[in-house]
């Protein structure tokens, strides 16, 4: 059931709680003052501490503060016990690190419910920490395997055989990771659903009436559980994307409705700081082809970050602009927040990465939000760019493909409607290049299919590679006339593939156009330094793409 440490200077109350909780199945220990309680907690950490506020010597607030400052005891949940009912005392308790607050005299059923809930949350947190450590251990093990395989490939003559074995092991590691995440999802959701269910039932007062303070605390428990569920879902979404098991549900959706719904989700958060929220919508942009749920997730993540990292009295703004010439809609989230240092830009969209600023360290989160924003934007065939200045604010712009459909285009398949460019019909028949072979290296099936269909119509012969390794292998085997290289791909990135091709004298002269959905200031420079002849950011204008291809051929 768990171990509980009671710190209280009143022997009678300690005895009553000791007997009651022991009969409920808990392992109970006690301490008669704050100093003794800190010592016992450090010597043998309990699963929960019931701490009296009014004690001689060190009061409960100071005891809590000291326990939370120690590495060994900082994660132990603490429930204050007191006769004080002033809001200021309750707020002070939560500020120093309390997980809950119980007013004396006690109701046994209430104490049991709160103790049980806190222990379940603590045990769930411990399980999540352990499983995260196991996941990190597996990732480190995979890295060691990859390094070992790379060394072997450099010294062994049978490079092709070694590479095949490495890919097989890597695929097995990914499969094991997927299985682990699936099991983790089940194991975490089961107790979490119980916690959320109990919280909801108590809020509905099924087991009896609750006073306002109790209702507020139950609401806090429910919100905390839902936040934990969101974090779990973020991890699983990222895992599905990396395993290529995530698909978008594309529909024609209202841009205004999506924006308003996203703003409602962060309205209360902004109001509490307070922060001014404003919008500027281009009403010429009525609808867009997109996955409504994932577009909302993109906007909510960006808006939430803007609120989180903008100081009190600041402002954020959601701006929507339609660009008919380039066939895109720009969704920009602008804030007057702390800004982002230039050195942090390169890791901004990597999973599990958080910035080092002091305000950022005070914020909760897994570091997955911007990574998911980037992945979902890329899956839509769009791009994301950032402008930021430290202490001045940031502007994140997501650009998604957009066009007005004509009546005679309504029968065109959805994926083609999403990505076709505003080009004259004659562009499809003016040039024929039946002898030219183009290799498309792209892990997003929708993007590669659209590029293949378009270029095939122009007469080019098309080869497809799903990752950097396949791109290098097909370049050596087929000697294409030109390569369209996506930068963000599994197994081997586009940058690494370009470097390998340039290092092979047989294929080093093949023209390469780098494609990327991340329009960062230094991204073009990195691509050209790696050996690319040209650089284009997504969404790619078909006219510009064809012009770039013909310029190199």
N, C-alpha and C positions, 0 to 999 in steps of 0.2 A: 504493500500500500504506500510506503514511503516513510521517511524519517522527518519528524518535526521537532524543532528546537524552540521552547517557550522561554522568553526572557522577560521576567516580571518580578518585582520586589515584594508582591503580596502573596504570601504562601497559600492562603485560602483559595484565591483565584487560580493560582498555578495548579493546585491539587485538583480542583474541579475540572479544569481543562485537560489535565493529565489523564484523569480517570475516563472522562467522556471520549477523548480521542483514542485512547488505548482500547476502549471497548469497541470503537469503530474500526479497529484493525491497524491503526498507525503505530509506528515505533516512536515513542515520545521521550525527549530529553528536556531538561530545564536548567536555567541559570537564574540566580537571584539578583543580578545587577548587570550593568552594561559591560563592565570590564571582563567579568566571568563569561558572559555570553559571547563576546568577541573571541576570547581564547578558545572556547569550546567549538565555535563555528570554524575557526582556522584549523584546529586539531583534527576534527572529524566533521567535514562539511555536511550539513543536513540537506534535505530536499526542499524545506520550507521553514521560515522563521516567523513566529508570532511574537511581536515586539511591543512591549508597553511603552507609552510615550513618557509618562511621568515617573521618573525613577531618581533616587539620590545619586549624586556624583554625575555620571554621564547620562543625559536624558536620551530618550529613544531616537530623536532626530540626529543627534551626534553619533550614536551607535550605528544607525543606518548609513550615515555619510562615510564612516570609517570602513564599514563592511564593503560598501560599493567601491571604495578606493583600492581594495586589495584584490590582486589577480585571482587568488584562490576562492574568494567569497563573493565577487562582484556579480556573478550570474544567479545567485540564490534569490528566489523571490521572497520579499518581506511584506508581511501584513501587519499594519499598526493596530494596536488595541488601545482605546482611550475613551474617557468620558467627555472629552472635548468635542463640541459639535460646530464650532466656528468654521466657516468656510476657509478662512485664512490658515487655520491649522491643518485642515485637510489638504489644501493646495501645497502648503509647505512640505507635508509628508510625501506627496507625489513628486515634488521637485527634488527631494534628496534621494529618491529612488524607490519609494514604496510601490508595490504592485497592487495593494488593496488596503482598505481602511474599514475597521469594525468598531462600531460604537458600543461601549459598555452601558448597561448590562447586556450580556449576550443572549441571543436566541440560538439554542443548540442546532436547530435545523439550518438556520442561516449560516452559522459557523461551518457546519459540515459541508454545505453546498459550496461556500467560497473556498474552503481548504481543498476540497476535491478538485474544483475547477483550476485553481492555481497549480496544484500538483500535476494535473494532466497537461497544462500548458508548459510547465517546466520540463516534464518528461518528453513532450513532443519537441521542444527546443533542443534538448540534449540529443534526441534521435537525429534531428536535422543536422546538427553540428557534426555528429559522428559520421553520418552518411556523406556530408560534404567533404569531410576529411578523406573518406574512402574514395570518393570521386576524384579528388585532387591527387591522391596516391596513384590511382589508375592512370590519370593523365600524365603524371610524372613518369610512370612506368612505360607508357606508350612513347614518351619522348626519348627515354633511354633506349628503347627498342629501335626507334627510327634512327637515332644517332649511331647505334651499333650497325644497323643495316647499311647506313650511308658509308661508314668506314669500310665495311666488307665489299661494297660495290666498287669502291675506289681501288682496292688492291686485288680483287679477283678478276680473272680473265673472262669468266662467263657472266657478263654484265646483264644480259637479257634474262637469264635464269634467276639471278639474284633479285632483279627488280620484280619479277613475277612473284617470288616468295614474299618479298616485302609487302606487295600490294595485298596478297592473300592474308598476311598477318594483320595488316592495317584494317582490312575489311572485317576480320574477326573481332578486332578491338572495338570497332564502331558498333558491331552487332552486340557485343557484350555491354557496351555503354548504353545502347538503346534498351536492352533487357533490364539493366540496372535501374534506369530512369523509370521504366514502366513499373517495376516492383516498388521503387521509391514512391511513385505517385499513389499506388494502392495503399502502402503502409502509412503514408502521411495523411492521406485523405480520410481514412477510416476513423482514427481518433479525432481528427480535426472536425469532421462532420458531427461527431458526438458532442464536441465542445460547442460548436455553433448551434446545434439542436437544443442543447440544454439552455444556452443563453437565450435563444428565441422563446422557448417555452416559459422561462422565468420572466422574460419581458412581457409576455402575454398574460402573466399572472395566473397561469393555470393551477399552480400549487398554492395560491394565496396571494393576497395583495402585497405590493411593495411600496415603500415610500419613495419620494422623489429622488433622494440620494441613491437609494438602492437601484432604482430604474436607470439612473445615469451610469452607475458602475456596471450594471449588466450590459448597457449599450456600449460601454468602453470595451468590455470583454468581447462582445460580438464584433465590433469594428476591428479589434486586434486580430481576431480569428480570420475575418474576411481579408485583411491585409496579408496575413500569412498565406492564405489560399491564392491570392493574386501573385505573390512571389513564386509559389510553386508552379502556377500556370505559366509564368514568364520563362522559368527554367525549361519546362516541357515544350513550350512553343519553340524555343531556340533549338532544343534537341531535335524536334521534328523537322525544322528547316534544314539543319545540318545533315540530317539523314535523308533529305529529299522526300519526306513523307508528308509535307505540308502543301496544300493546294489552296489557291484563292477561289472564292465564289464571286465571279464578276457579274455585275448587274448595272443597269442604268440607275443612278442614284442622284438625289437632289443635293447639290453642294451646300445650299443654304441650310437645309435641315441637318446635315452632318455637322456643319460648323456650330450651329446653335446647340445641338445635343452635346457636343464636346465642351463648349463653354459652360453649359449647365453643370457638368461633372466637376469643374474646378472652381465654381462660383463661391461655394462656402469656404474653401481653403483660402481663396484670395480675400474674402471679406474679413476673415479673422485677423489678417496681418496688420492693417488693411492695405490692399493694393488695388489701384485703379485698373479695370479691365475694359478695353475698347475693341471695336472691330471695324474693318473697312472691307466690304465685300463687293466684288465685281458682279453685278446682277446680270451682266451679259453671259456670265458662266452659270447656266441653269443646271445642267446635269453633267455627269462624267461617268465613264465606264470604270468601275472599281469595285473592290470588295468592301462593302459598307462598314462591316465590323472592324476590319483591319485599318481602314482609313481613319475611323474614329480612334482606334488605338494609337495610331501615329500622332494625331493631333493632341489627344489627351496626354500622351507622354511628353510631348514638347511643351504644352501649356503647363502641365504639372511641374516640370523642371523650371520653367520660367518663374512660376510663383514661388517655388522652393528656394531659388537662388537670387530672388529679388528682395532687397531689404524693405522694411516697413516704409510706407509712403511712396514707394516706387510705382511703376506702371508696366503693364504688358499689353500687347496688341496683336490680334490675329488679322492678317491682311491676305485677301484672295485676289489674284490678278490673272486674267486670261491673256495668253500670248498667241494670237491667231497665226502670226507669221511662223513661229516655231512649233505650233501645235501642242502647247503645254499649258497647264494651269499651275501657277505658283501659289503654294500655301506657305505664308511666312509668319513665324511667331517671333515677335520682337519684345525685348525686355530692357529694363534699366538696371539690371542686376550686377553681380560681381565680375562678370566677364570670364574669359578663358585665356590663359597664357598661351603663347605661340608654341611652346614646347609640349603642351598637353594636347595640341590638335591632332597629332599623328595617331594617338591611342583613343580618340574620342568615341569611336564607334565599335571598339573591341569589347567582347562580352566580359563581364565581371571586373571591368576597369572603372575606377572612380578617381576623380581629381583629388589633388592633395591640398586644396585650399582649406583654411580653417573652418569657413562656413559650411563647406561641403562635408567635412567630417562630422558635423553636427546633424546631418540629414540622414534619414533612413533610406534603405534601398539596397539592391543587389548589384547595381551597375549594369543591368540588362536592358534598361529602357531605351537608350539610344542605339544599342546594338539591334534591338528588334525594329526600331524605326528605320534603320538603314536596310535591314533584310527585307522588310515588307515593302519599302520603297523600291528596292531593286527588283523584287518579284513582280511589281506593277510595271516594270520597264521604265522607271523614273530615276531621278537623281536627287541628291541632297547636298546643299552647300551651307557653309557657316561663315559668318562675319562676326568678329568679336574683338572687344578691347577691354583690358582689365580695368575694373572699377567704373566702366562706362555702360556695359551691357552687351547683349548678344542678339543675333538674328539668325534663326535657322529657317532655311527655305527648302521645301519639298516640291519638286517639279514632277508632275505626272502627265502622261500623254493625254491629249484632249482634242477632239474635233467635232464639228457639227455633222450629223449624219444626213445624207440626202435620201429622198424617197426610194431611189433605185439602188440604194446600198443596204436596205434593211435586211436583205437575205444573206449578207456577208457574215461568215462565222464570227463569233464574239471576239476571239483572240486577234483576228485580223482587223476588226473595227477598232480595237484598242490601240493598235500600233501603226496603222497605215498613216503615211505622211500626206500633207497637202501638196501633192505634186501633180502636174498635168498628166492626163492619160498618155500623152505622147512619150513621156519619159520612159514608159514601159516597153516601147517598141522602137525607139530611135537607135539603140545600140544593141549589137549582138556580138557575143564573145564566146562562141562555142568551143574554142580551143583553150580558153583560160580556165584554170582550176583555182578555186578559193577555198581555203580551210577556215571554217568557223569554229573557234575554241570558246565555248560558252556552256556553263552548267545549268542555266535557266532554259527549260525546254521551250517555253512560249517565245522567248527572245530569239533563240536559235532557229525555231521553225519559221518565224516571220522573216528573219534575214534570209534564210534559205529560199523561201518562196519568192521573195522579191528579186533576189539576185538570179535565181533560176529563170525567172521571166525575162530577164535581160540577156539570157543566153549563157551565163556562167555555169560551169560545172562545180558542184558543191561537195565538200567533205565536212564531216562533223566530228568534233572532239569534245568530250564532256568534262575534261579536267586538263591540268597542265601536263601531266604525264602522257596522256593520249596525244596531246598537241605535239609534243616532241617526237613521239614514236611515229605519228602519221607524217610529220614533216620529213623525217628521214626515209620513210618507206615510199611516199608518194611525190615528194618534191613539188608542192603546190606553187602556183605563180604568186600568190599573196596570202597572208594570214590575217584574219580578224581575231585579235586576242583579248578576251575578257581578263580583267586583272584579278578579281576575287573569285577563285575557284578552289574546289577541294583537292586534296592530295598534294598538288603543287600549284602555287599561285602563278598568275600570268607573268609577273615580273621574273620569277625564277625560270619559267619556261623560255622567256625571251633570252635570258642570259645563256641558257643551255644551247639554244639554237645558234646564237651568235658565236659560241665557243666551238661549234662543229664546222669545220671548213667546207664540208660538202653542202651545207644548207645555210651558211652564214649570210648569204647575200639576198635571201628571200625577203621581200618587203613585208613589214609588219605594221598594222594599224592597231593601236591599243584602245580598248573600250573600257570605260569604268562608270559606275553610278556614283562615285564619290568625287565630287568636284571641289577638292581642297586646293589651296594655292600651290602647294608643293607637289601635287599628284602628277601633273604634266611633266615636271622636271624629273621625277623619279622614273617615269616611263621612258622618257627620251634617253636618260642616262643608262637605263638597262639595255637599250638598243632598238627601241621602237622608232620607226620612220615618221609616224604620225600619231596624233592623240585626239580622240573624240570622247566627249562625255555624254552619258545617257540622260534623257531619251535622245537617240540619234536621229537627226533629220536625214531621210533617205537621199535627198538631193545632195546634201553635203557628203554623205557616205560614198555615193557613186562618184562624185567629183574627186574625192580623196583617192578612191581606188583607181580611177582612170589616170589621175596625176602620177601615181606610182607605177602603173603598168605601161 
